[in-house]
Amino acid sequence: MTQTPPQDPARPFAAVVGGGPAGLIAAQHLVQAGARVVVFDRMPSLARKFLLAGRGGLNLTHSEPIETFLAHYGEQAGPLAGAIGAFTPQDLRAWSAELGEETFVGTSGRVFPASFKASPLLRAWLRRLDALGVTVRLRCALRDVTPGALVIETAQGESERVACDVVVLALGGASWPRLGADGGWTQTLGDKGIAITPLAPANSGALIAWSQPMLRFAGAPLKNVTLRAGARSARGECVIARGGLEGGAVYAVSRSLREEIAAQGRARLRIDLRPDVSEAALALRIESARAGESLANLLRKACGLSPAAAALAREAGPLPREPEALARRVKDATLDVGAMAGLARAISSAGGIAWEEIGPDFQLAKLSGVFVAGEMIDWEAPTGGYLMQACLATGAAAGRGAARFLKL
Ligand SMILES: Cc1cc2nc3c(=O)[nH]c(=O)nc-3n(C[C@H](O)[C@H](O)[C@H](O)COP(=O)(O)OP(=O)(O)OC[C@H]3O[C@@H](n4cnc5c(N)ncnc54)[C@H](O)[C@@H]3O)c2cc1C
């Protein structure tokens, strides 16, 4: 990207701080509307979390109907509906295709770029922004923002005041802080009296104090299980980690676990280790197994459990011998979750700028001409493409809003 601002001082100047997906799409809208745009980011390169997301295939959005799509944002579906309605999952797919990355719908309904990677899409996007005249300033950390000005700390440790006509902040949440978004902005905006719901891990692992024998299975997957916590349930896979459970199925119920821990200090995670077989059928299989068979053999042969799944059934308490009770244990092994894994490894963060602080067009009510977008706003969603969709949709909305503010 060019390192010098485009030479047209007559055009209004928009500063976008945070070069993740939300900030970059805001920058695109602003430059296309006719603003001079500079993207500032504290890291040595842009969109590091977007690139990391590409390692898992880059799940861009989901193909389900918009009503069920929006329901994944829970109580924040209302405030997000306008932005997602104006930049729909179809719009996101068209945007990606326009950058040369066609998308496809996977068997689960999730949408991915054809290359299954983030890097080709990001490269094409940055080339496009460069061609449109967007300037990027890296290793520039936001230290303060006021209507009409930013204070940036440069790589040399110098403080620089940047006068601008409009600002879009897209500073992310606080998961994987080493990728750039470290939640430091909560202090900057909090000091200005802006209400912020504390950032907390979302789509994160569950911490469980395993017994010594269970630790032997660290790294082993639990395939095709159903997890239940509170009102949420998810079928899929998770992985036994030394400190608990990680993986998609746990992430899907992690919000319920987090809320139960906040309310009661601990949470119950219920695991069905054989979701395809009814409890009655399992009990019959156990019943008809050879008399005198060990419990280990009953779990392995009659119940069809892997060694790791069998160990997990034992972890939920002493194994009963009676067929109905053993079948119930396999269908409902309940574990105590003491805490959620921290923000450092969570996929995303819950919390952020409270909605009551955000006016129409994603402008901050207390800071005229300062717009916000992406994960730094108080919403959360499960994995499945809902995160990227909301980041891009709010980024587009903030970019359009900022352009309107500039009367472009
Ligand atoms: C392992 C992993 C896999 C994921 N996979 C998916 C997926 O497949 N699908 C999906 O939908 N979502 C996925 N996500 C989530 C998704 O990547 C994020 O929700 C999304 O990147 C958030 O976008 P954002 O633009 O709001 O913030 P970010 O992408 O976090 O960008 C914020 C930017 O702001 C910069 N910044 C922060 N503070 C400052 C400051 N003070 N000054 C200057 N710059 C600053 C940061 O350096 C960063 O570049 C994944 C996340 C992780 C961690």
The ligand as an ORCA input file, in Angstrom:
! r2SCAN-3c Opt
* xyz 0 1
  C      -8.522    -18.625     15.588
  C      -9.676    -17.777     15.082
  C     -10.461    -18.237     14.039
  C     -11.544    -17.486     13.589
  N     -12.292    -17.975     12.560
  C     -13.377    -17.275     12.141
  C     -14.173    -17.751     11.064
  O     -13.835    -18.752     10.402
  N     -15.304    -17.055     10.747
  C     -15.676    -15.912     11.416
  O     -16.728    -15.362     11.116
  N     -14.896    -15.407     12.393
  C     -13.764    -16.072     12.772
  N     -12.985    -15.547     13.764
  C     -13.360    -14.248     14.368
  C     -12.986    -13.086     13.468
  O     -11.659    -13.241     12.989
  C     -13.140    -11.765     14.232
  O     -14.448    -11.678     14.742
  C     -12.850    -10.560     13.335
  O     -11.530    -10.587     12.844
  C     -13.062     -9.246     14.093
  O     -12.904     -8.207     13.150
  P     -12.641     -6.704     13.614
  O     -12.265     -5.978     12.366
  O     -13.748     -6.215     14.438
  O     -11.361     -6.792     14.584
  P      -9.912     -7.397     14.329
  O      -9.893     -8.344     13.210
  O      -9.448     -7.886     15.659
  O      -9.062     -6.118     13.888
  C      -8.812     -5.070     14.803
  C      -7.584     -4.319     14.331
  O      -7.408     -3.186     15.188
  C      -6.035     -3.024     15.483
  N      -5.923     -2.315     16.757
  C      -6.380     -2.695     17.968
  N      -6.108     -1.736     18.883
  C      -5.458     -0.730     18.235
  C      -4.945      0.517     18.634
  N      -5.013      0.959     19.900
  N      -4.361      1.300     17.688
  C      -4.288      0.896     16.396
  N      -4.763     -0.292     15.961
  C      -5.348     -1.094     16.868
  C      -5.520     -4.440     15.548
  O      -4.117     -4.489     15.333
  C      -6.302     -5.145     14.446
  O      -5.612     -5.114     13.213
  C     -11.864    -16.245     14.196
  C     -11.053    -15.771     15.224
  C      -9.962    -16.517     15.673
  C      -9.113    -15.982     16.794
*
